[in-house]
Amino acid sequence: MPFQAVPDTVEVLVSGTFNGIPWQNTFYYNYVTPPDEEQLGDLLDDLNDVITSDWLPLMPANVAVTSLYARDLASEVAAQALLGLIGSVGSASGAALPTFNSLAISRRSGFTGRSARGRIFWVGFTEAQVSDNTVDGTVLNDIVAAIEAFDAAANLASFTPVIVSRYTAGALRPTGVTFDIQTWFATDNKVDTRRSRKAQ
């Protein structure tokens, strides 16, 4: 897809590997004043602190976070920052489940319609965290809280968590539109939602 500007918005990519397989999640944040490279770097440092303190203890040892990348989406040529990570691996106890086990976490605004919502996928679970394909309730709450802490760290740095809508009625918007995130939640506590297809 060609570049699409999203005014007053920063994109943050969290990248890593899951048993050697690349994974990535995208977060978006509005700003009031356009950030420079140093400010984006400071944002990534703050977000990495949350990954270290809140995310990695919930992830198995076969999950690694390898980099954080931020760029201003206001124009194709704008500030960016990259934080490469070494040794940022999960520390949850127990044997890791296979790599097709993940969980969708939904982000919602106060508006209806697909354009006003989004999701990320939480990767990696241990046998101790899941029973009969169901994530333990405490673990589920901790995952949602960890994602909320990620956004809270950005908010403290004056970046407002948002959902980006790039399409409307099936057509690409001239520029992206944002909606403030009201809540994060898991639509259910099941992992590997494609199990029925795989069992056929």
N, C-alpha and C positions, 0 to 999 in steps of 0.2 A: 504494500500500500504506500502511495506517495505520502510525504510529510503532510500532516494536518496540524495546524496551529491550535493550541488550546490556551486562550488568554489567561494570564495571571496564575499559571499552574506549573507545578514541578512534578515530574515523573520519577519515581524511585523504583529501581529494579533490584530485587533480592534474588541472587543467583547462587546455585549450589549443585551438589551431586547427591544422588540417592542410590547407594550401592553402585557408584560409578556412573549412573545415568544422570545427565543434566536435568535440573528443574529450575523454574523461575516463577516468581510472583511479582505482580506490579501493584504499586500503591501510588495514589495521587494526592497532591496537597496544593491548595490555593495559597497565594501570598498577597500582601498589600504592596510591598516594595520589591521590585525585581532583585533577586539575590545574585551575588557575584560568586565566583568559584570558591572563595574562602568560606562564605556562608553556607554553601552547599556541602562543603567538606565538613564543616562543624555539624550540620544536620546529620550527615552520615555517621559521624562519630557518636552522636547521641543515640541514633537508631541501633548502632552496633552494640552499645551498652545494653540495650534492651534484649537484643538477640542473645548476648552472652549471659545475662542474668535470668531471663524469662523463657526464651525459646529453646536453647540448647539442652537445658535440664529435662525438657519434655520430649526430646528427639533421641532416637537410638544412635548408636555409634556409627552406623553405616550412612548417616545423613551428615553432610557438611554444608556450611554456608561459605562460599568461596569469594563473593564480592558483593558490594553495594555500589550502585551507580545512580546518580541523580543528574537530571538535565532539565533546563527551563524549556517548556514547550511553547513559549510565546512566539518564537520564530525558529527557523531552521538553523540559524547561526546564533547561539545563545550560550550562557554559562553552563558548565557541566563539571562533575567531580566524580572520581572513582576511588573507592576504598577496597583494595585487595586484602583478603583475609587468609591467614595461614593458621591451621590448627583449630579452626572453629568447627568442632564436630560435636554431635549429640552426646549426652552423658546419661541418658535415662537407663536405668538398670534393667536387665533382662535380655533375652534373645530377641533380635529384630525380626519382624514379620516380613514377608516378601514385598517387593517393591510396588506391586499393584495395589497395595493398601494405602489409601489416602482418604481425606475427609474434606468435603466442601464446606467452607465457612462463608456465609452470605453477608454482604454489606448492603444496608438499606438506607434510603433517604426517607423523607416524609411524603414522597410522591409515589403514585402508582405507575405501572408500565415498566417494560424491560429496560428502557433507557435510564431509569432512575434507580437501578439496582445493579449489583455486581457480585463477584465472589472471588475467593482465592482457594487454593487447595493446600491443606496442611499435609505435609509428607512425613511418613515414617512413624511406626508404632512398634512397641515391644509386646511380647506375649503377655506381660503383666498388665498392660494398659487396655487389652481387648479380651472380651470373653464372648464366644459364639458370635463373632462378627460385630459385636457391639462395644463401642468405646465406653470405658468406665466413666460414670457421671462426673466424678471429681476431676478426672483427667480432661474431660470435655470442657468443663468450666474453666480449668486452668489454661487450656488452649485459647479459648475466647478471650480470657483476661490478658494473655500474653500479646495477642493481636491488638487489643485495646490499649495496652501499655505502649506498644509501638507507635500508635497514633497519638497517644498522650504526649510522648516525648517530642514528636513533631510539633504538636500544638504549643508546647512550652517554648519552642523555638520560633513561634509566630507563623507556623504553617498549618492551615486548616484542612483536615482530612475530607476528601471529596470523592465522588464517583464521576467518571468522565463518560459522557455519551458522545459517540462519534457518528452514529447513524440515527435517522428518523424516517419512519415509514419505508425502511429498506434502502434509503438513499444516504450517501455520505454527506454529512453536514459541511458547509463551507468552513466553519471552525468548530472545534469541540465545545460542548456545553458541560458545565459541572453542576453537581448537586451535593450539598453538604451531607455527610454521613451522620445518620441519627443513631444507628445501632449496628453491631455485629452479632450474628448468632448462627448456630448450627441448625440447619433445617431438620436434621435427624442425627442420630448417633451411630449410624451404620457406616462401616468401611467397605470398600470394594463393592460399590453399587452395581457393577457390571457382572456380579457373580452369576446371575441367572443366565446371562448370555454365554458365559464361559462354561457353564454346566451342560449346555445343550450339545 
